[in-house]
Amino acid sequence: MRFSLDFEKPLVELERKIRELKEFSTAKVDFTGDIRKLEKKADKLRAEIFSNLSRWQRTQLARHVDRPFTLDFVEHIFTDWFEVHGDRNFRDDPALVCGFARLDGEPCCVIGHQKGRDTKEKVYRNFGMPNPEGYRKALRVMQMAEQFGVPIFTFVDTPGAFPGIGAEERGQAEAIARNLREMAALTVPVIVTVTGEGGSGGALAIAVGNKVLMMEYSVYAVISPEGCAAILWSDGTKGPQASEALKLTAHDIRELGCVIDDVIPEPLGGAHNDPVAAAAKVKEYLKKHLEDLQQLSAEEIVEQRYEKFRAMTRVAE
């Protein structure tokens, strides 16, 4: 039984009834007609629910525990996955997975945040919030990818960098800042995909790319709605109100015109309803944008990335 959000519960109940009828349907007692009616009703209800989601509901979808994480995309999109561990300084950080793989036979680098589904895994992955050693590991792997001339794919899904005392003592801000600087100068194509939460500098530390994509029900913002509400109104429970002000959804950010390059459609009901189909669509978009970037020289790749991020600013005369 999958986890369901409040606004999904009427749909989940219908799906449960359909499953029960299918289980009890036999040659002697045929419920095919009833099943078809309920399936039609479920399709209509699903379309109604997901065509009118609020920004807060989209944020909840971006955080859905069954939503595919980086290692799920690795399984369904890439082959020959080889994970690299450690930053050669302190330790390995399970919240950020890094390694090398192949995309349709071509070598590439894959980096992404990794959350957990059960309590044990959530604690092990630190809820997808990297420490500085995670970002240093990512930078080490990106520099290896540049050395071998292979493209880099990053998958962003984090509430933010871990704000613990140990992380600050080991240079969290410096690690993020260094990644921003070094990624800006990489001479290989970098394609970023925001798959769930894109939270603040913790997301941006692996998101300086030539192409930045967002999945349809992902979010990308400088702060979480709850954090924003705590600052503005001293009340973290006003997250739904803050999410409206932040305009953090993929469709909101696409309207800005320069922050992201594409929105990847998801299966109706969200990627968690059909992770395989969602991954297939992500792969389609990754290949499309990679083909465009492979036409550029190393110098043009760096210049294109520079111009992309420079275009996000406006200078007042």
C-alpha positions, 0 to 999 in steps of 0.5 A: 500500500503506497503512501498518499497525500491528503488530496490524493485520498479520494483517488486512492480509495477508488483504486483500492475498490478497483483492486478488490473487485479485480481480486474477487472477479471470477468466471462465475462472478464477473465484475468487469462492467463495474471495474470499467466504470470505476476505472473511468471514474478514477481517470476523470477524478485524477485529471480533475485533481492534478489539473488544479493543484495549488503550489503547496500541493505541488510542493507536497508532491515534490517531497513524496516519499515514493517519488523516484530518487537519484538511484532510481533514475540510475537504475532506469536510465543508465547502465554500468553504474560505478559509484565513487565514495569519499572526499579524500579528506573526511568521509563518504556522504551517503546523502550525495551519490556520485559515480560513472555510468553509460547512457546508451553506451556512452560514458558519463558522470552521474551525481545526485541527492539521495533521500530515504524511504523508511526511517533507517534509510532516511537517517542513513541518507540524512534526509538528502541533506549533504554535509560539506564532504558530500559537495567535496566528493561531488567536485572531485568526481566532476573534475574526474569527469572533466579529465576524461571528457565525459558529460555530467548529469546531476539530479537535484532533490534536497531540502538544503545543505545540512545546517548542523554544527559539524557541517559548519565547522568543516566548512559548509559554506566554503564547500558550496561556494567552491562548487559554484566557482568550479562548476562554472568553469567545467569544459564538459557539458553539465545537465541539471535536473531538479527531480524533487525539492531544489532547496537553496544553496544545497541544491545550487551546489550541484546545479550550475549547468549548461542546461537546467531542467525541472520535472513537472511536479518539482520545486526550486526556491531559495528557501523552503515554504516552512522556513520562509513562513518562520522568517516572515510570520514567525510561524512555520505552519504557514507554509502553504501561504509562503509557497504561494508567495515564493512561486516555486513550481516548475511552471512559475520558474519557466515563466521567468524565462532564464532560470530553467531550460525545460519542464519534463512532463510527468505521468498523470498523478506524478512520477511516483505513480509510474517511476519507469515511465517518468524515468523514460521521459527524463532520459528523452530530455537528457539525450535531447539536450546533450545532443545540442551541447555536444555540437559545442567546443569546450570553450563554447560550453564554458561561455554558454554556461557563463552567459546563461547564469549572467542572464539571470541578473538585471543591472539597474542603470 
